[in-house]
């Protein structure tokens, strides 16, 4: 009795009313979205525009699905065109049966069409997409788990896959090597390897894609050797083992030759992308400048309202201080002005008093002298009196 194993799902499809939701299809769809997402991130890092990978994937994905199905039908034609075969079943993609070799080959044709329409070099696009392809395969392989297909030889390992029996298709129940899981984990490792090598060696001109192909083929060869499903054999080896060996060898040859002929990486992967980014950056800077100018204008308007009040207060304070300083001076000037007439009147009175005294003295002197010449004495007295004194004497 096996103490531990990986259980298989009892059903691979759930019906939502009349709509069947198949686990295999979901795994393929999720794998495509993840691959495009990662490819888009890498494309932007290489200087391309966001969304370009998805635009080209519109061409590549349908071509890839058709290519994958064609490869499967051609290499496994018996259930469709052999004795007691059903040709229409060749269109039932949801039941499984997509060959990765045909999917990549015909998908590359679709990608080439999309790249040509956008003026993008195909090798650069393949390099950006390579890790995403591997990661998408890792997710898509779980569709085999839902369909209970493509497992390996019998085993009692703790991670063995439990397969239920189905006499209708000749499936024997038991525990087997989960080759779908091996390939899924291998593909995750391939994606990590390509990302690391691309950063470390700056792979370009299709070399990152070639590394993905070579690494995947190395794993697919030994995993394929473990499988027990029916397949065509050539010289004692399964067809897909030969395919993996040949394609992997060609990928290594391309890596070596490409590194000698075109070292380094492409400087421009999407014509016009940098100009568009520069224009967007300028537009963003212009928007910031206008916002800053509007902010400064608003601040200036605010200052123009607040500052005059402060200035008015300052001027009022200065004026008050000046008035306080000028007030004593004005009071002093007013006092001086009031005092001057009084002083002048006093001086006039003093002068008048002095004149009267002098006149009295002159009269006394004239009186004391003998009156030898009365006319001279009278003239002298008149001269001693001030003018306008009110005297009525006549000579």
Backbone torsions as a table, in degrees:
resi	resn	phi	psi	omega
1	UNK	NA	130.6	179.4
2	UNK	-76.7	128.4	-179.0
3	UNK	-83.1	-25.9	-178.6
4	UNK	-147.1	141.9	177.4
5	UNK	-166.0	166.6	176.5
6	UNK	-92.9	118.3	-179.5
7	UNK	-75.8	150.7	174.0
8	UNK	-97.8	149.4	178.2
9	UNK	-65.1	141.0	-179.5
10	UNK	-66.5	-32.0	177.9
11	UNK	-134.5	149.1	178.0
12	UNK	-105.2	6.7	-178.3
13	UNK	-144.7	141.4	175.6
14	UNK	-123.1	132.1	-177.1
15	UNK	-96.2	123.0	174.2
16	UNK	-103.1	85.9	-171.4
17	UNK	68.0	-128.1	178.1
18	UNK	-83.3	-4.7	-174.6
19	UNK	-96.6	119.3	177.3
20	UNK	-83.6	131.2	176.1
21	UNK	-108.0	105.6	-174.2
22	UNK	-98.0	133.2	179.6
23	UNK	-61.6	-38.5	179.9
24	UNK	-60.8	-46.2	-179.0
25	UNK	-65.3	-39.9	178.9
26	UNK	-61.7	-41.3	179.8
27	UNK	-63.9	-40.7	178.5
28	UNK	-64.4	-45.6	-177.7
29	UNK	-64.0	-45.4	179.2
30	UNK	-62.5	-40.4	178.1
31	UNK	-60.8	-40.1	178.8
32	UNK	-64.0	-45.7	-178.4
33	UNK	-64.2	-42.0	179.5
34	UNK	-65.4	-42.0	178.7
35	UNK	-61.7	-43.2	178.7
36	UNK	-66.9	-40.2	179.0
37	UNK	-60.1	-49.0	-179.6
38	UNK	-67.7	-39.2	178.0
39	UNK	-61.8	-38.1	179.1
40	UNK	-64.5	-42.1	178.3
41	UNK	-61.6	-43.9	-179.1
42	UNK	-69.6	-34.1	179.5
43	UNK	-66.1	-40.7	177.1
44	UNK	-64.2	-40.6	178.4
45	UNK	-62.0	-29.0	180.0
46	UNK	-86.7	-0.6	176.6
47	UNK	105.4	9.6	179.0
48	UNK	-91.6	175.7	-179.6
49	UNK	-87.7	148.3	174.6
50	UNK	-68.4	135.5	179.4
51	UNK	98.0	-14.7	-179.2
52	UNK	-65.7	-41.1	179.9
53	UNK	-61.0	-42.8	179.3
54	UNK	-66.2	-38.6	179.3
55	UNK	-62.3	-41.5	179.4
56	UNK	-75.1	-30.3	177.2
57	UNK	-63.3	-25.2	175.5
58	UNK	-58.6	-30.8	175.1
59	UNK	-86.5	-43.0	-171.9
60	UNK	-70.3	-41.4	-174.8
61	UNK	-64.1	-50.5	178.1
62	UNK	-59.5	-41.9	177.3
63	UNK	-61.4	-40.0	-179.8
64	UNK	-65.3	-40.8	178.1
65	UNK	-62.8	-43.2	178.5
66	UNK	-65.2	-43.8	179.9
67	UNK	-63.7	-41.4	178.9
68	UNK	-63.8	-40.5	179.3
69	UNK	-69.3	-40.2	178.8
70	UNK	-61.1	-43.5	-179.9
71	UNK	-61.4	-43.1	-179.6
72	UNK	-64.3	-46.5	-177.4
73	UNK	-64.6	-39.3	-178.7
74	UNK	-69.4	-43.5	-177.3
75	UNK	-82.3	-17.2	177.2
76	UNK	-132.1	67.3	-171.4
77	UNK	-84.2	-17.6	-173.4
78	UNK	-56.1	-46.6	-179.1
79	UNK	-65.3	-13.0	-174.8
80	UNK	-111.1	-42.4	-175.0
81	UNK	-123.5	3.4	177.6
82	UNK	-84.3	-165.5	178.5
83	UNK	-64.6	130.1	-177.7
84	UNK	62.2	24.3	179.0
85	UNK	-80.7	165.9	-179.5
86	UNK	-126.7	98.9	-176.5
87	UNK	-57.8	-35.6	-177.7
88	UNK	-67.2	-20.9	178.2
89	UNK	-67.3	-13.9	178.4
90	UNK	-64.9	-20.0	179.7
91	UNK	-92.0	-4.7	-178.3
92	UNK	-84.8	74.5	-176.6
93	UNK	-64.7	-33.3	-176.4
94	UNK	-64.9	-16.0	179.2
95	UNK	-86.2	2.8	179.4
96	UNK	100.3	164.8	178.5
97	UNK	108.3	64.4	174.4
98	UNK	-125.1	120.2	178.8
99	UNK	-87.8	122.8	-176.1
100	UNK	-61.7	-31.0	-178.5
101	UNK	-65.5	-45.3	178.1
102	UNK	-69.6	-34.2	179.8
103	UNK	-64.4	-44.2	-179.5
104	UNK	-70.0	-40.6	-177.0
105	UNK	-65.6	-53.0	-178.1
106	UNK	-76.0	-28.8	173.8
107	UNK	-62.7	-33.8	176.7
108	UNK	-65.2	-33.6	177.1
109	UNK	-64.9	-44.9	177.2
110	UNK	-62.4	-40.3	178.3
111	UNK	-65.4	-36.8	178.3
112	UNK	-63.0	-40.9	177.9
113	UNK	-62.5	-46.0	179.2
114	UNK	-63.2	-41.1	179.2
115	UNK	-66.1	-38.9	-179.8
116	UNK	-65.4	-38.4	179.3
117	UNK	-67.9	-28.8	-179.5
118	UNK	-96.3	-4.3	-178.8
119	UNK	71.0	34.7	-175.9
120	UNK	-109.8	138.0	176.9
121	UNK	-67.8	127.1	-177.9
122	UNK	-59.2	-42.4	179.9
123	UNK	-60.4	-38.7	179.4
124	UNK	-64.4	-41.1	178.2
125	UNK	-64.5	-41.8	179.7
126	UNK	-63.5	-38.3	178.6
127	UNK	-63.5	-42.2	-179.7
128	UNK	-66.9	-33.2	-174.0
129	UNK	-87.4	-16.5	-170.8
130	UNK	-53.9	-53.9	179.9
131	UNK	-63.1	-33.9	177.5
132	UNK	-64.4	-36.7	176.3
133	UNK	-62.0	-45.8	179.8
134	UNK	-62.8	-41.9	179.8
135	UNK	-68.4	-37.9	176.0
136	UNK	-63.2	-38.4	175.8
137	UNK	-64.2	-38.9	179.9
138	UNK	-60.2	-38.0	179.1
139	UNK	-77.3	-42.3	-178.4
140	UNK	-62.8	-29.5	-179.2
141	UNK	-62.8	-22.2	178.9
142	UNK	-70.7	-13.0	172.5
143	UNK	-63.7	-32.0	175.5
144	UNK	-65.1	-30.2	177.6
145	UNK	-66.7	-42.4	178.3
146	UNK	-63.4	-35.5	-177.7
147	UNK	-90.0	-2.4	-177.6
148	UNK	51.4	59.6	-177.1
149	UNK	-140.5	164.5	176.0
150	UNK	57.4	47.3	175.7
151	UNK	-98.4	173.3	-174.5
152	UNK	-100.4	-155.7	-177.5
153	UNK	-73.1	158.9	178.5
154	UNK	-60.4	143.5	179.1
155	UNK	-156.5	157.9	175.1
156	UNK	-115.6	22.5	177.6
157	UNK	-64.5	154.4	-178.5
158	UNK	-59.2	-25.9	179.7
159	UNK	-99.6	20.8	177.9
160	UNK	-62.6	150.6	-178.7
161	UNK	-97.6	126.3	177.6
162	UNK	-83.0	127.5	178.9
163	UNK	-118.1	129.8	178.0
164	UNK	-84.1	151.3	-178.4
165	UNK	-77.8	147.0	177.5
166	UNK	-149.0	92.7	-177.5
167	UNK	-60.5	-25.4	-176.9
168	UNK	-62.0	-31.9	-179.6
169	UNK	-114.3	8.3	176.8
170	UNK	75.5	26.8	-179.0
171	UNK	-92.0	129.4	-178.6
172	UNK	-101.6	129.5	-179.4
173	UNK	-70.9	154.8	178.8
174	UNK	156.9	-167.2	177.2
175	UNK	-114.6	132.6	-173.0
176	UNK	-134.8	166.1	174.2
177	UNK	-64.2	127.7	179.0
178	UNK	-79.4	76.7	-176.8
179	UNK	-62.5	-27.6	176.4
180	UNK	-63.5	-38.2	179.3
181	UNK	-70.6	-39.4	177.5
182	UNK	-59.7	-45.6	-178.8
183	UNK	-68.2	-35.6	179.0
184	UNK	-63.0	-46.5	178.7
185	UNK	-66.0	-38.2	178.2
186	UNK	-62.0	-41.9	-179.8
187	UNK	-65.2	-35.9	176.1
188	UNK	-63.0	-41.7	177.0
189	UNK	-63.8	-37.9	178.1
190	UNK	-63.8	-43.2	178.7
191	UNK	-60.7	-43.8	179.0
192	UNK	-64.7	-39.3	179.5
193	UNK	-63.1	-45.6	-178.5
194	UNK	-64.6	-41.9	179.9
195	UNK	-63.6	-43.9	179.8
196	UNK	-64.8	-49.1	-177.7
197	UNK	-63.8	-35.6	179.8
198	UNK	-65.9	-40.0	177.2
199	UNK	-71.9	-37.6	-175.9
200	UNK	-74.1	-41.0	-173.5
201	UNK	-114.7	2.7	179.8
202	UNK	49.9	62.3	-178.2
203	UNK	-70.7	136.5	179.6
204	UNK	-146.7	177.8	177.1
205	UNK	58.3	36.1	175.9
206	UNK	89.9	0.8	-176.4
207	UNK	-74.3	-32.1	176.0
208	UNK	-64.2	-39.7	177.0
209	UNK	-66.6	-40.5	178.7
210	UNK	-63.5	-38.2	177.1
211	UNK	-63.8	-41.2	176.4
212	UNK	-59.0	-46.4	-178.9
213	UNK	-63.3	-45.9	-178.5
214	UNK	-63.8	-44.2	-178.7
215	UNK	-68.1	-39.9	179.1
216	UNK	-64.5	-44.1	-179.1
217	UNK	-61.7	-36.7	178.7
218	UNK	-61.3	-40.7	178.3
219	UNK	-76.6	-38.1	-177.4
220	UNK	-64.3	-32.0	-177.8
221	UNK	-61.5	-49.8	-177.6
222	UNK	-77.7	-29.4	176.7
223	UNK	-69.5	-42.0	178.4
224	UNK	-61.8	-34.7	-179.2
225	UNK	-64.5	-25.7	-178.4
226	UNK	-83.1	-16.8	-174.2
227	UNK	-73.0	152.2	-176.0
228	UNK	-118.7	0.9	178.1
229	UNK	-70.6	160.5	-175.7
230	UNK	-65.9	139.8	178.9
231	UNK	-159.8	158.5	176.3
232	UNK	-76.9	143.2	-178.4
233	UNK	-117.7	142.0	174.8
234	UNK	-128.8	118.5	-178.4
235	UNK	54.9	40.2	175.3
236	UNK	82.1	-2.0	179.5
237	UNK	-114.5	146.9	177.7
238	UNK	-62.6	151.3	-177.5
239	UNK	-58.3	-42.4	-177.4
240	UNK	-69.4	-23.3	174.7
241	UNK	-67.8	-44.9	177.3
242	UNK	-62.5	-40.9	179.5
243	UNK	-61.4	-43.6	-179.7
244	UNK	-63.8	-41.1	-179.0
245	UNK	-66.1	-44.3	-177.3
246	UNK	-69.0	-48.9	-178.3
247	UNK	-64.1	-39.2	178.4
248	UNK	-63.7	-39.9	178.5
249	UNK	-65.0	-42.2	178.3
250	UNK	-62.8	-36.1	178.8
251	UNK	-65.9	-40.1	178.4
252	UNK	-65.1	-42.7	178.3
253	UNK	-60.2	-42.5	178.4
254	UNK	-63.0	-40.1	178.2
255	UNK	-57.3	-46.0	-176.4
256	UNK	-68.3	-48.5	-177.0
257	UNK	-66.9	-42.2	-178.4
258	UNK	-64.9	-37.2	179.7
259	UNK	-64.0	-31.5	179.1
260	UNK	-80.0	-39.6	-175.5
261	UNK	-81.3	-37.2	-176.2
262	UNK	-138.0	72.6	179.5
263	UNK	-67.2	159.8	178.6
264	UNK	84.5	-160.5	-176.2
265	UNK	-130.9	156.2	178.6
266	UNK	-61.9	135.5	177.5
267	UNK	-77.2	-37.9	-179.6
268	UNK	-124.0	120.7	-179.3
269	UNK	-103.4	-21.7	179.6
270	UNK	-142.3	105.4	-178.7
271	UNK	-57.4	134.2	178.2
272	UNK	87.7	-10.6	-177.8
273	UNK	-67.5	-42.1	-179.0
274	UNK	-68.4	-37.8	177.7
275	UNK	-64.7	-40.0	179.3
276	UNK	-65.3	-40.8	178.4
277	UNK	-64.9	-39.6	178.1
278	UNK	-63.6	-41.3	178.2
279	UNK	-64.5	-40.8	178.0
280	UNK	-63.9	-40.2	179.6
281	UNK	-65.6	-41.2	178.3
282	UNK	-63.4	-41.5	179.0
283	UNK	-62.8	-40.2	178.6
284	UNK	-66.1	-41.1	177.9
285	UNK	-64.4	-39.9	177.9
286	UNK	-62.3	-39.1	177.3
287	UNK	-63.9	-40.6	178.1
288	UNK	-64.5	-41.5	-179.9
289	UNK	-63.1	-42.7	179.7
290	UNK	-64.5	-39.4	177.6
291	UNK	-64.1	-39.6	178.4
292	UNK	-64.5	-41.7	179.1
293	UNK	-63.8	-41.0	177.7
294	UNK	-63.2	-39.1	178.0
295	UNK	-64.7	-41.7	178.5
296	UNK	-64.4	-40.2	179.4
297	UNK	-62.4	-41.9	178.7
298	UNK	-64.2	-42.0	178.2
299	UNK	-64.1	-39.6	179.6
300	UNK	-63.3	-40.3	178.4
301	UNK	-63.6	-36.6	179.8
302	UNK	-67.5	-39.6	179.3
303	UNK	-67.2	-38.2	-178.7
304	UNK	-63.7	-24.3	177.8
305	UNK	-83.8	-39.6	-173.3
306	UNK	-81.2	-39.6	-171.3
307	UNK	-65.6	-40.0	179.8
308	UNK	-58.4	-36.2	179.3
309	UNK	-64.1	-41.2	178.3
310	UNK	-66.7	-40.0	179.9
311	UNK	-64.7	-40.6	179.8
312	UNK	-62.4	-41.3	178.1
313	UNK	-62.7	-41.3	-179.5
314	UNK	-64.5	-43.2	179.9
315	UNK	-65.9	-38.5	178.2
316	UNK	-62.6	-41.0	178.4
317	UNK	-64.6	-42.7	179.9
318	UNK	-63.7	-41.2	179.7
319	UNK	-64.6	-39.9	178.5
320	UNK	-63.3	-41.9	178.3
321	UNK	-62.3	-42.8	179.8
322	UNK	-63.3	-39.0	179.0
323	UNK	-65.2	-39.2	179.2
324	UNK	-63.6	-39.0	-179.3
325	UNK	-72.6	-35.2	-176.7
326	UNK	-77.3	-25.2	-176.4
327	UNK	-61.2	-48.5	177.7
328	UNK	-58.8	-39.4	-179.2
329	UNK	-64.6	-40.4	179.0
330	UNK	-65.6	-41.4	178.0
331	UNK	-61.0	-42.5	-179.9
332	UNK	-64.2	-41.5	179.1
333	UNK	-64.8	-39.8	-179.8
334	UNK	-64.9	-42.0	177.9
335	UNK	-62.2	-41.4	179.4
336	UNK	-63.4	-40.1	-179.3
337	UNK	-64.7	-38.9	177.9
338	UNK	-67.3	-35.7	-176.6
339	UNK	-74.1	-31.6	-174.4
340	UNK	-62.4	-46.0	177.7
341	UNK	-60.8	-37.8	179.1
342	UNK	-63.7	-42.8	179.8
343	UNK	-63.9	-40.3	-179.8
344	UNK	-64.5	-41.1	178.4
345	UNK	-63.6	-39.5	178.5
346	UNK	-63.9	-41.1	-179.9
347	UNK	-64.6	-39.1	179.6
348	UNK	-64.1	-43.2	177.7
349	UNK	-61.4	-42.0	-179.9
350	UNK	-63.7	-41.3	179.2
351	UNK	-64.0	-41.7	179.3
352	UNK	-63.5	-40.4	178.5
353	UNK	-63.6	-40.0	179.5
354	UNK	-64.0	-39.9	179.7
355	UNK	-64.8	-41.9	178.5
356	UNK	-61.0	-41.9	179.9
357	UNK	-62.8	-43.1	-179.8
358	UNK	-64.3	-37.7	179.0
359	UNK	-66.3	-40.6	178.4
360	UNK	-62.1	-43.3	-179.8
361	UNK	-62.9	-39.6	-179.9
362	UNK	-64.8	-37.5	179.8
363	UNK	-66.5	-42.8	179.0
364	UNK	-61.6	-40.0	-178.6
365	UNK	-65.9	-41.0	-179.7
366	UNK	-67.5	-33.0	179.0
367	UNK	-69.9	-34.2	-177.9
368	UNK	-71.3	-31.6	-177.7
369	UNK	-76.0	153.4	177.7
370	UNK	-68.9	150.4	-173.7
371	UNK	-89.8	63.7	-177.0
372	UNK	-72.9	-42.5	-177.5
373	UNK	-129.1	92.9	-174.3
374	UNK	-62.2	-30.9	-177.9
375	UNK	-71.3	-40.9	177.8
376	UNK	-64.1	-40.8	-179.1
377	UNK	-65.5	-39.3	179.7
378	UNK	-68.7	-36.8	177.3
379	UNK	-65.5	-40.5	179.7
380	UNK	-64.9	-38.9	180.0
381	UNK	-66.5	-39.9	178.8
382	UNK	-65.9	-35.5	178.8
383	UNK	-68.0	-32.4	-178.4
384	UNK	-72.2	-24.7	-179.4
385	UNK	-75.8	144.4	177.6
386	UNK	-71.2	154.3	178.2
387	UNK	-67.4	140.6	179.2
388	UNK	74.9	21.1	-178.8
389	UNK	-78.5	-7.4	178.7
390	UNK	92.9	11.3	-179.7
391	UNK	-73.0	141.2	-177.6
392	UNK	-111.3	11.6	-179.4
393	UNK	-69.3	141.1	176.1
394	UNK	-122.3	145.4	178.7
395	UNK	-80.4	NA	NA
